[in-house]
Amino acid sequence: MNLKSPFLPQKSVIRSVVPMTHDNYLFEFRDSVGHFASCKPGQFVELWVPGVGEAPISVCSGSIDGNLQLLIRKVGRVTSALFDMQEGDWVGLRGPYGQGFPVEKYKGKDVCMVAGGLGVAPMRSLWQYILDHREDYGNLILIYGMRHSIDLLFRAEFKQLLRRHDIDVFIAAEEIVGPDLPPMSVQLGRVTDMVRLSAVDAGYEVAICGPPVMYKYVVQELEKKSVPDSRIWLSLERHMKCGIGKCGHCFIGGEFTCKEGPVFQLSELRMLPEVIECEGGAH
C-alpha cells in the first residue's frame, strides 16, 4: 500500500541568498534530484520551514543547473523565519503546482507581459522561458510598474534586458527616488500608462501578474486596444494556500484556483466578480 503523503516535502538546501530590496530576497535552492526541472512559468511551490510552517511561493525561474530560485518577501512567520536562515541550511519544498502561462499557445505569436509590484517574480520565469526559446515567438513587450523606483526588483537583469533589441521594455514608477537604471529607463507613471504607450494590439497574447487591484485597469486599457478576452491571461497566484485543493482557501466561483489556475484566461473569469471588475460588466 502506498502511504506517501501529498504534503510530504523534499529536503532542499539553500544555495545562495541575494538581497533585492530591504524586504525582498532572492533565494536559490539546490534541486539535487531534478524534481523541479519541470516547473512551468506561472506555477508555484510550497515552502516549509521546519518547526514554523508552510507558505506557497511563485517560482521566478526554471530549474537552472539543478537549482530553483524563489523571490521571497518578509511578510509572515514562515518568510520571517526563512530570512533568519543562511546558505547551507535546508527547508522543505513540494510541487510544482498549478497551471502556468500557456507558453505552447503563445508560440508563433506576439506576446506582451505585464507585471506590477511583486508580480514581476512569476513573470520573470515567463520572460526567461520565452527568451530561451526566442525563435518560437514574435514581437515581445515587457511592462513593469511599481510604486517607488527604489523598489525595482532584478535591477541587474533589467539593465541587460534594456540592451536587447528583440524585446521592448517599459518600466514605470509612481515616484522616482534613489538609484535608477540607465538614464530615462524608468518613466514616471503607472502600468496602465505603459500599456497605453506600447504597441500592443488585438493580435497579442497578454500575460498579467500583480496586485488584484491592478487587473481592472490593465484590462480596461487592453479592451481599448481591442485585445479579446481569449488572449488575456491573469495569474491569481495570491489566492494559493495548500496547493492541492484540500483547504478550500482558494475556492472561487466553483473552482480550486490552485488546481485549475493560478493562471486563467480572462474569458474564464467573466462570471467571477470577486476576482476583477471592469466597466461594462463583471470580469
Helices and strands as residue ranges (DSSP letters): E 10-21, E 24-30, E 44-49, E 53-58, E 67-73, H 77-83, E 90-97, H 103-106, E 110-116, G 117-119, H 120-132, G 134-136, E 140-148, G 149-151, H 155-163, E 168-175, E 186-188, H 191-197, E 204-209, H 212-224, G 229-231, E 232-235, G 237-239, E 251-252, E 255-256, H 257-260, E 263-265, G 266-269, E 277-278, E 281-282
